[in-house]
Amino acid sequence: MKRNLVKGYLWQRWKDIPDYEGYYRCSSLGNVKSLNRTIIRSDLRISNIKEKILKPALTKKGYLMVVLCVNSKNVSLQIQQLVAITFLGHISCGNKVIVDHKNGNKVKNYVSNLQTVTSRENNTVCFRKNNGKYSSQYVGVSWNNGLNKWMSQIYVNGKHKYLGLFDSELEASESYQKALEHVKIGCPESYLESISHKSSSTYVGVSWYRKLNKWRSAIRIDGKKKHLGYFYSESEASSKYQNELLKLNQLKLNQ
């Protein structure tokens, strides 16, 4: 931010937006303006467009957006993308590389607050530091409040794959890095298969549910199976079963 200060005042650099040269410019502070120009309307009238700062709209996801118009074609673009394209050399490529706000504030579109990151990094719960008391410094690692353990998971083929719960943050990160190595060489399933749990459990009423990579708890009541939920921890699934069993026994005693 200091490089944007001149004698205590914010100073902004203006540059032509690539592909919109002569029509629109973007500033280092996240402002967008249309330039002076003369246009011929559809009814052949000639109009002079005066330079002005565009008023952005707020999207449902909390980002600022403006509409650029060239040759009667309107294009809606988010301001952080325009700033990154203009000042950071960002090239739009779907969701492979995206523009991220360093401080998490989606409307602060200063160049100094923007960075380009991979979709994998952005989707990781703990990629951004200072995101709560138990935020992790490692990609793929987050704190599980319910179990008081560090959880590791990786995003593969559009789905989050659970890698396990760990007492230390470093152990959780090591698990993620091992899985990531297999993703890079194109065989993540072999690694996930090697760390997957067996379908049987040491606890009554608990089994491993492969599709969700979680422990499943269920109890049989009057010959019918009642589903109790899915859990990351085998012991947590068992606790749910035991609590339900206790309720049933208490109900029988009261009858």
PyMOL commands that set and color helices and strands:
alter all, ss='L'
color gray80, all
select helices_A, chain A and resi 2-4+79-87+111-113+119-123+169-184+188-195+234-254
alter helices_A, ss='H'
color red, helices_A
select strands_A, chain A and resi 5-6+9-10+14-16+24-27+32-34+37-40+46-49+52-53+57-58+64-70+73-78+97-101+114-118+141-144+149-156+159-166+206-209+214-221+224-231
alter strands_A, ss='S'
color yellow, strands_A
deselect
rebuild
show_as cartoon
